[in-house]
Structure formats: structure tokens, C-alpha cells
Amino acid sequence: MGPGDEVPGPAILLDENSTILIEPDCFSTLTSEGVKIKLGSEKLEKLSIELDPIQLSIFSHRFMRLELIVYFIFLKKTICI
């Protein structure tokens, strides 16, 4: 995928540093600087406190990866001292 490509929702865009969730009835356009998201025309629903297991899984994996990177940087610096 490259600049100018459009991705209709629902979709999940992944790269090395981020996860972007494109909701249904929304569109994303990739640019050379990042991603532009155009919101759909549907009425916004009231937010609830229900947990979504898929979103929880995605974010927990992202945070675990970040935690491991920080751990190995810390470990490398302590060995060098």
C-alpha cells in the first residue's frame, strides 16, 4: 500500500509502531505523512463500558511488545556499565 490508497472501514491498519482501527462507514486515505480518516455519515452511538475482546487483544499485544523493547534496552545498558 502506498500514498493515495483508500481503505474503507471496517479495517485495521498495522505498522511497526501503531495500530489504527477504521470503524464501519468510515474511510481512510494513506498519505506520505500518515493516514487521514474521514468519518461516516451515521449518527454517533453512545459509548458504553463494555469490553471488546478483540480490541483488548490487539492493544495488549502492542503494549507487550513495547514493554519487551524497553526491557531489552534497559538490560543492554546495565550490562554495558
N, C-alpha and C positions, 0 to 999 in steps of 0.2 A: 504494500500500500504506500501511496505517496501523496504529496500535496495535490489538492483538488479532488481527491476521492471522497465520496459521501457514504456514510454508513447510517442506515435507518435503524431506529430502535424497535424492539429491544435488542441490545447488544452489550458486550463487554469488551472494551479496548484495553489491552495489556501491553506494557513495555517493561524495560528493566527497572524503572523507578516508580511507576504509578499504575493504578487500575481505575478506569473510568467506566461508569455504568451509564448507558444510554437508555433512558426509560422508553416505554412504548409511546408512540405518537410524537417522538422527538427525532431530530436528525442531527448528525454530527458531520462536520466538514473538516478534513485534515488540511492544515496549512503548514508552511515551512517553519512557523513559530510555535505550533501546537495544534490544539483542537478547538474548534468553535462549535457550540451546541445551540441549536435552535429549538426552543420549546414548542410543544404541540399546541393545538387549539382547544384541547379538552379542558374542562374545569379541573382545578387542582383539588385533590382529595384531602380530607383532614388527616393529619399524621396520627399514627397510632403507636402504641408502645409494644406492639407485637414484634417478636424477634424473627428475622428471616434467616433460616439456617444456611442458605446459600451465600448470602452476603456475609454472615459471620465467618463462614469457612474461608472466603476469599480474603477478608481483612486479616484473619488470624494467620494465614499463610504469609501474607505480606509483612506483618509485624514480626513473625518468627524469623524470616529471612533478614530483616533489618537488625534484629537482636543478635543473630549469629555474626553478621558482619561487624557490628560494634564489638562483640566479644573477641573476635579474632584480631581486630586492630589493637584492642587493649592487651591481649595476650602477647602479641608481637612486640609491642612497646615495652612490656615488663621484662621480656626475655633479653631485649637489647640493652637494658640499663645495667 
